[in-house]
Amino acid sequence: MKHGDTSKGSTNTLHDLALEDAQELTVKTQLAMKLNALIDSRQLSQADVAQLTGMHQPRVSAIRHYKLQNISLERLMLALVALDQRIEITVREARHRHACGITVAA
């Protein structure tokens, strides 16, 4: 690529970086964003969150800093449920091949 050349990316930076687990990391990030917003709005400490969710404080810290590689989707969803959130999962056929995937509306 020459200096000044650019390529148009998608709306998903993780996908643009060609990360193998880009889709999963995107979903985890969206769930962590919702979790962190709840923590902030309720002014909870990491210790409070750990007690409410059953996680260890270092795991809460990892989520707060979006270090999500070693955090499962299930763990993030269970933490949201522990903070009085409802998780809904809907599986349906994609109408177009490019529409396959996972999306989160949080």
C-alpha positions in Angstrom: 0.0 0.0 0.0 1.4 3.4 -1.0 1.5 6.4 1.4 -1.9 8.0 1.4 -3.7 4.9 0.1 -6.7 3.9 2.2 -9.2 1.1 2.1 -12.7 1.3 3.3 -13.4 -0.7 6.4 -16.6 -2.1 7.7 -18.4 -1.0 10.8 -16.6 -3.7 12.8 -13.0 -2.9 13.6 -12.3 -6.4 15.0 -13.5 -7.9 11.7 -11.3 -5.4 9.8 -8.3 -6.5 11.8 -9.0 -10.1 10.5 -9.1 -11.5 14.1 -10.2 -15.1 14.1 -12.7 -14.6 16.8 -13.9 -11.1 15.7 -17.6 -12.0 15.9 -17.4 -13.4 19.4 -15.3 -10.5 20.7 -17.8 -8.1 19.2 -20.7 -9.7 21.0 -18.6 -9.9 24.3 -17.8 -6.2 23.9 -21.4 -5.2 23.4 -22.4 -7.2 26.5 -19.5 -5.7 28.5 -20.6 -2.2 27.4 -24.1 -2.9 28.8 -22.7 -4.4 32.0 -20.3 -1.5 32.5 -23.0 1.1 31.9 -25.1 -0.6 34.6 -22.2 -0.6 37.0 -21.6 3.1 36.4 -25.3 4.1 36.6 -25.7 2.2 39.9 -22.3 3.5 41.1 -21.2 0.0 42.1 -17.7 -0.8 43.2 -15.9 -3.8 41.7 -16.3 -5.5 45.0 -20.0 -4.9 44.9 -20.2 -6.3 41.4 -18.2 -9.4 42.4 -20.5 -10.1 45.3 -23.7 -9.6 43.3 -22.5 -11.7 40.3 -20.5 -14.4 42.1 -17.4 -13.4 40.1 -14.0 -12.8 41.6 -12.9 -9.1 41.7 -10.1 -9.5 39.2 -12.6 -10.9 36.6 -14.8 -7.8 37.2 -11.7 -5.6 36.7 -11.0 -7.4 33.4 -14.5 -6.7 32.2 -14.3 -3.1 33.3 -11.2 -2.8 31.1 -12.6 -4.8 28.2 -10.1 -7.6 28.5 -12.5 -10.2 27.4 -10.5 -13.0 25.9 -10.8 -15.2 29.0 -14.4 -14.3 29.8 -17.2 -16.4 28.4 -20.3 -15.1 26.8 -22.2 -17.1 29.3 -20.4 -15.4 32.2 -21.2 -12.0 30.8 -24.9 -12.9 30.4 -25.1 -14.4 33.9 -23.6 -11.2 35.3 -26.2 -9.1 33.5 -29.0 -11.4 34.8 -27.5 -10.9 38.3 -28.0 -7.2 37.8 -31.7 -7.6 37.0 -31.4 -7.7 33.2 -33.3 -10.1 30.9 -31.4 -11.9 28.2 -33.4 -13.0 25.1 -31.9 -15.2 22.4 -33.7 -15.6 19.1 -32.5 -18.0 16.4 -33.9 -17.5 12.9 -32.9 -18.2 9.3 -30.8 -15.5 7.6 -32.5 -14.3 4.5 -29.2 -13.6 2.8 -25.8 -15.4 3.2 -24.1 -12.1 4.3 -26.7 -11.7 7.0 -25.6 -14.7 9.0 -24.1 -14.0 12.3 -24.7 -12.9 15.9 -26.0 -9.5 16.9 -26.7 -7.9 20.3 -29.2 -5.2 21.0 -28.3 -4.0 24.5 
